[in-house]
Amino acid sequence: MGTKSAWNWITLWSSLLFVVILGFSRLSYGMFLPGIQRVIGGSYGQLGILGTVNFIGYLVGTLCLSPLISRFPDHKHVINRMTCVLLGLTLIGSAFSDHFTQLGLWRFAIGWLSAFATVLVLSIAMDAVRPTERGVASGLIWLGGSAGILVTGLFAPFTIDPSHLQGWRYAWVIMGVFGVIAALGFEFVVTRERGAVKIPAPTESEPRDQESNHVYRLLLNSNKLLFLIASYFFFGWGYIIYFTYLIPYLVNQGIPSLYAGLVWSGIGFAGLFNGWIGGKAIDRWPSGYTLASGLTLGTIGACGVITNNMFFTVLGATTVGLVSFITPPLMTTALLRRHVPHHAYAPSLSIATAFFASGQIIGTIVGGLIVEQYGLPFGVASSAIFMALAAAFAALYGLQQRKLEIRHCLSVVEVEASY
């Protein structure tokens, strides 16, 4: 495919898919938790385990995808097509769950498929965009997740209100149908673009096992991308605690379901601007410092729960949505795209996503234990600790980038002086 501007049909349909991949399939669970609890039962700690199962599936998916792409580099589009359609169907299937085990299996499958879809949709979409506009394109795609959050919040009166016990089931069916439609639309525009432009056959530059080793050395080297990966890991840990237990906290405080849903939608609405602003910012300042600034503000926002004041809690939630919900994934995506070879981008993003998924798994386990031991307010606020660690590692990555730039400038000056 020939490269395009950030504003194109592939980016648009990618964003619609991310409504499902992030907003519906993964984060709607936290929104529907009170309703699910009334039907299936169990404590928030026990239900949090099902969130852990979802992210275990997500981790397994990311670990499987990298060798799969390396083994079948020419079948990326086929794998993505099947994955996105199945993701919509599994959402529909999960709506018919009647007990923990059944819902757990569906959540595992959804996590596994959403991991595949996250990496493949981003990889395919980024290939079609000019390098100078990939930050904006990434922002446009990730804001689909914010739109999914916004829409999920609007379902609140029908999903968490005690008078609508089965509302969460109907919502998941609707979301699944939308997911299948978005998958078909994305496949249509990608197929049309691939048919319109002759695609050169890929060349084998190095054996698959050597390529895989190269990717791991690149990502886990402390002089290259290790701090960026560590930041992504701790962001996954912190943000999932916040998004899993925020709505249960609000409901526990006696907030009407409509208002709780509006808070959730407010996070998504703020995230719409976050996707655009974050994408422009990372194109303008492609640095770990840019990432760290958003994470720092998000840390402050997550601390709003500590005040036990609803105004500051809502203000903090809006801040999280505005500067540190979509920003870390899209900026990590854009930074990786800048600093890894083209052929290694999909495997690199898959491995980075695996670390992110590991953080989410640990986060749901730790968050559930904290909630059980110390209650929902402290449990939600604990997310700020891990967001702060993510900000610190992002800043270290920015410092490392700065040192490398200075070293490069000095080498250039020395070469010029030699002439």
C-alpha positions in Angstrom: 0.0 0.0 0.0 1.2 3.5 -0.8 1.7 5.8 2.2 -1.1 8.2 3.0 -1.9 11.0 5.4 -3.1 10.2 8.9 -6.7 11.0 7.7 -7.7 8.0 5.6 -10.3 5.3 5.4 -8.0 2.7 6.9 -7.3 4.9 10.0 -11.0 5.5 10.3 -12.0 1.9 10.3 -9.0 1.1 12.6 -10.4 3.6 15.1 -13.9 1.9 14.9 -12.3 -1.4 15.5 -10.5 0.0 18.6 -13.9 1.0 19.9 -14.4 -2.8 20.2 -10.9 -3.9 20.9 -10.3 -1.6 23.9 -13.6 0.1 24.9 -16.0 -2.8 24.5 -14.1 -6.0 24.8 -11.7 -5.1 27.7 -12.8 -2.1 29.6 -16.6 -2.5 29.5 -16.1 -5.3 32.1 -15.3 -2.7 34.8 -18.3 -0.7 33.9 -20.7 -3.8 34.0 -19.2 -5.2 37.2 -22.0 -4.1 39.5 -24.6 -5.6 37.2 -22.7 -8.8 36.7 -22.3 -9.2 40.5 -26.1 -9.0 41.0 -26.7 -11.8 38.5 -23.7 -14.1 39.0 -22.8 -13.2 42.6 -19.4 -13.1 44.2 -17.3 -10.3 45.8 -15.4 -7.7 43.9 -12.2 -9.5 44.6 -13.6 -12.7 43.1 -14.9 -10.9 40.1 -11.6 -9.1 39.7 -10.1 -12.6 39.2 -12.1 -12.8 35.9 -10.4 -9.6 34.9 -7.1 -11.3 35.6 -8.2 -14.2 33.4 -8.9 -11.8 30.6 -5.4 -10.3 30.8 -3.9 -13.8 31.0 -5.6 -14.4 27.7 -4.2 -11.1 26.5 -0.7 -12.1 27.5 -1.0 -15.5 25.9 -2.2 -13.9 22.7 0.8 -11.5 22.6 3.3 -14.3 23.2 1.7 -16.4 20.5 1.5 -13.6 17.9 5.2 -12.7 17.6 6.3 -16.2 16.5 3.2 -16.6 14.4 3.9 -13.4 12.4 7.6 -14.5 12.0 6.4 -17.8 10.7 3.7 -16.5 8.4 4.8 -12.9 7.5 2.6 -12.8 4.4 -0.6 -13.9 6.2 -0.9 -10.9 8.6 -4.1 -9.7 6.9 -5.7 -13.1 7.0 -4.9 -13.6 10.7 -6.3 -10.1 11.4 -9.5 -10.7 9.5 -10.3 -13.9 11.4 -9.3 -12.4 14.7 -11.5 -9.3 14.5 -14.6 -11.2 13.4 -14.1 -13.8 16.2 -13.7 -11.0 18.7 -17.1 -9.7 17.9 -18.6 -13.1 18.2 -17.0 -13.9 21.5 -18.5 -10.7 22.9 -21.9 -11.9 21.9 -21.2 -15.3 23.4 -20.0 -13.8 26.8 -23.5 -12.2 27.1 -25.0 -15.6 27.7 -22.8 -16.5 30.7 -24.5 -17.8 33.8 -21.6 -18.7 36.1 -18.0 -17.8 36.9 -16.3 -20.6 34.9 -18.3 -19.9 31.7 -17.7 -16.1 31.9 -14.1 -16.8 32.7 -13.6 -18.8 29.5 -15.2 -16.1 27.4 -13.0 -13.4 29.1 -9.9 -15.5 28.4 -10.9 -15.9 24.7 -11.7 -12.2 24.4 -8.3 -11.3 25.9 -6.5 -13.6 23.6 -8.2 -12.2 20.5 -8.0 -8.6 21.5 -4.2 -9.0 21.8 -4.0 -10.2 18.3 -6.3 -7.5 17.0 -4.5 -4.7 18.8 -1.1 -5.5 17.3 -2.3 -6.4 13.8 -4.7 -3.5 13.3 -2.1 -1.0 14.4 0.6 -2.7 12.3 -1.5 -2.7 9.1 -2.7 0.8 9.7 0.8 2.3 10.4 2.1 0.7 7.2 -0.3 2.8 5.2 0.6 6.1 6.8 3.5 8.5 6.1 6.2 8.3 8.7 5.9 12.0 9.7 2.1 11.5 10.5 2.2 8.2 12.3 1.8 9.8 15.7 -1.4 11.5 14.6 -2.6 8.3 13.0 -1.9 6.4 16.2 -3.8 9.0 18.2 -6.8 8.8 15.9 -6.8 5.0 16.2 -6.4 4.9 19.9 -9.2 7.5 20.5 -11.5 4.8 19.3 -10.9 3.2 22.7 -12.0 6.5 24.3 -15.1 6.5 22.2 -15.8 2.9 23.4 -15.5 4.1 27.0 -17.9 7.0 26.3 -20.5 4.8 24.7 -20.2 2.2 27.4 -20.9 4.9 30.0 -24.1 5.8 28.2 -25.3 2.2 28.8 -25.0 2.7 32.6 -28.7 3.2 33.4 -29.4 -0.2 31.6 -26.4 -2.1 32.8 -25.8 -1.3 36.5 -29.2 -0.1 37.7 -30.8 -2.8 39.9 -34.0 -2.6 37.9 -32.3 -3.9 34.8 -30.6 -7.1 35.9 -30.0 -8.4 32.4 -28.9 -5.1 30.9 -25.2 -6.0 30.7 -26.1 -9.0 28.5 -28.0 -6.9 25.9 -25.2 -4.4 25.9 -22.5 -7.0 25.1 -24.7 -8.5 22.3 -25.0 -5.0 20.7 -21.3 -4.4 21.1 -20.4 -7.7 19.5 -22.6 -7.0 16.5 -20.9 -3.7 16.1 -17.6 -5.4 16.3 -18.4 -7.8 13.4 -19.5 -4.9 11.3 -16.3 -2.9 12.1 -14.2 -5.9 11.2 -15.9 -6.4 7.8 -15.5 -2.6 7.1 -11.8 -2.6 7.9 -11.2 -5.7 5.8 -13.1 -4.1 2.8 -11.0 -0.9 2.8 -7.7 -2.7 3.3 -8.5 -5.2 0.5 -9.4 -2.3 -1.8 -6.2 -0.5 -1.1 -4.1 -3.6 -1.5 -5.8 -4.3 -4.8 -5.2 -0.7 -6.0 -1.5 -0.7 -5.4 1.0 -3.5 -6.4 2.7 -4.8 -3.2 6.3 -5.8 -3.5 7.1 -9.3 -2.3 8.9 -9.3 1.1 12.6 -10.1 1.1 14.3 -12.3 3.6 17.1 -10.3 5.2 17.9 -12.7 8.0 16.7 -16.0 9.4 13.6 -16.0 11.6 15.3 -17.1 14.8 18.0 -14.4 14.3 15.3 -11.8 13.7 13.5 -12.8 16.9 16.7 -12.6 18.9 17.4 -9.2 17.4 14.0 -7.9 18.5 14.4 -9.1 22.1 17.9 -7.5 22.3 16.5 -4.3 21.0 13.6 -4.1 23.4 15.4 -5.3 26.5 18.7 -3.4 26.1 19.0 -0.8 28.8 20.7 1.5 26.3 17.9 1.3 23.8 14.2 0.6 24.7 14.1 -1.1 28.1 13.0 2.0 30.0 10.2 2.5 27.5 9.0 -1.1 27.9 9.2 -0.8 31.7 7.1 2.3 31.6 4.5 0.5 29.5 4.5 -2.4 32.0 3.8 -0.2 35.0 1.2 1.8 33.1 -0.7 -1.4 32.5 -0.4 -2.3 36.2 -1.7 1.1 37.4 -4.4 1.9 34.8 -6.2 -1.4 35.0 -6.6 -1.1 38.8 -8.2 2.4 38.3 -10.5 1.3 35.5 -11.6 -1.9 37.1 -12.6 -0.5 40.5 -13.6 3.1 39.8 -17.3 2.4 38.9 -17.7 -0.1 41.8 -16.3 2.6 44.1 -18.8 5.2 42.8 -21.7 2.8 43.1 -20.6 1.8 46.7 -20.6 5.5 47.5 -24.3 5.7 46.6 -23.9 7.5 43.3 -26.9 6.9 41.0 -26.1 4.7 38.1 -26.8 7.5 35.6 -24.2 9.8 37.2 -21.7 6.9 37.5 -22.1 6.3 33.8 -21.6 9.9 33.1 -18.3 9.9 35.0 -17.2 6.9 32.9 -18.4 8.6 29.7 -16.5 11.7 30.8 -13.3 9.8 30.9 -14.0 8.6 27.3 -15.0 12.1 26.1 -11.8 13.5 27.6 -9.8 10.7 26.0 -11.1 11.8 22.5 -9.1 15.0 22.9 -6.2 13.0 24.5 -5.9 10.9 21.3 -5.6 13.9 19.1 -3.4 16.0 21.4 -1.2 13.1 22.3 -0.7 12.1 18.7 0.3 15.7 17.7 2.6 16.0 20.7 4.5 12.8 20.0 5.0 13.8 16.3 6.3 17.2 17.5 8.3 16.0 20.5 9.1 12.2 20.0 10.5 11.9 23.5 10.1 9.9 26.7 9.6 13.3 28.4 6.4 13.8 26.5 5.1 10.5 27.6 6.2 11.1 31.2 4.3 14.4 31.4 1.0 12.7 30.6 1.6 9.9 33.1 2.5 12.4 35.8 -0.7 14.3 35.4 -2.6 11.0 35.4 -0.9 10.0 38.7 -2.2 13.3 40.2 -5.7 12.6 38.8 -5.8 9.0 40.2 -5.1 10.5 43.6 -8.4 12.4 43.5 -10.1 9.4 45.2 -8.0 9.9 48.3 -9.8 13.2 49.1 -13.1 11.3 49.5 -14.7 14.3 47.8 -16.8 13.6 44.7 -15.8 16.8 42.9 -12.1 15.9 43.1 -12.8 12.3 42.2 -14.6 13.3 39.1 -12.0 16.0 38.3 -9.3 13.4 38.7 -11.1 10.9 36.5 -11.4 13.5 33.8 -7.7 14.3 34.1 -6.8 10.6 33.7 -9.0 10.4 30.6 -7.5 13.6 29.1 -3.8 13.0 29.6 -3.0 9.4 30.5 -5.6 6.9 29.3 -4.8 6.8 25.6 -1.5 8.7 25.6 0.8 5.9 26.9 -0.3 3.2 24.4 -0.4 5.6 21.4 3.0 7.2 22.3 4.6 3.8 22.9 3.2 2.7 19.6 4.6 5.8 17.8 8.0 5.7 19.6 8.5 2.0 18.7 7.5 2.7 15.1 10.3 5.4 15.0 13.0 3.3 16.6 12.7 -0.3 15.3 13.2 -1.5 11.7 10.1 -1.8 9.6 10.3 -5.6 9.4 10.6 -5.9 13.2 7.7 -3.5 14.1 4.9 -6.0 14.5 7.0 -8.5 16.6 8.3 -5.6 18.6 4.8 -4.2 19.3 3.7 -7.7 20.2 6.4 -8.2 22.7 5.9 -4.7 24.2 2.2 -5.5 24.5 3.1 -8.7 26.3 4.8 -6.6 29.0 1.8 -4.3 29.1 -0.5 -7.4 29.5 1.8 -8.7 32.3 1.3 -5.5 34.1 -2.4 -5.7 33.7 -2.4 -9.3 35.1 -0.4 -8.3 38.2 -2.5 -5.1 38.5 -5.8 -7.0 38.7 -4.5 -9.5 41.2 -2.9 -6.8 43.4 -5.8 -4.5 43.0 -8.2 -7.2 44.1 -6.1 -8.0 47.2 -5.9 -4.4 48.2 -9.7 -3.9 47.7 -10.4 -7.0 49.8 -8.0 -5.9 52.6 -8.4 -2.1 52.6 -11.6 -1.3 50.8 -12.5 0.3 47.4 -11.2 3.9 48.1 -7.7 2.8 48.9 -7.8 0.1 46.1 -8.6 2.7 43.4 -6.1 5.2 44.8 -3.3 2.6 44.8 -3.2 2.8 41.0 -1.4 6.2 41.4 1.7 4.4 42.8 2.2 2.4 39.7 1.3 5.3 37.3 4.1 7.2 39.1 6.5 4.4 38.4 5.5 4.4 34.8 6.1 8.2 34.6 9.6 7.8 36.2 10.7 5.1 33.7 9.3 7.3 30.8 11.4 10.1 32.1 14.5 7.9 32.3 13.9 6.9 28.7 13.7 10.6 27.7 17.0 11.2 29.5 18.6 8.3 27.7 17.3 9.6 24.4 18.8 13.0 25.2 22.2 11.5 26.0 22.2 9.6 22.7 21.3 12.7 20.8 24.2 14.7 22.4 26.6 11.8 21.7 25.4 11.7 18.0 25.9 15.5 17.7 29.4 15.3 19.1 30.4 12.5 16.7 29.1 14.5 13.8 31.0 17.6 14.9 34.2 15.4 15.3 33.8 14.0 11.8 33.2 17.5 10.3 36.3 18.8 12.2 38.4 16.0 10.8 37.8 17.4 7.3 
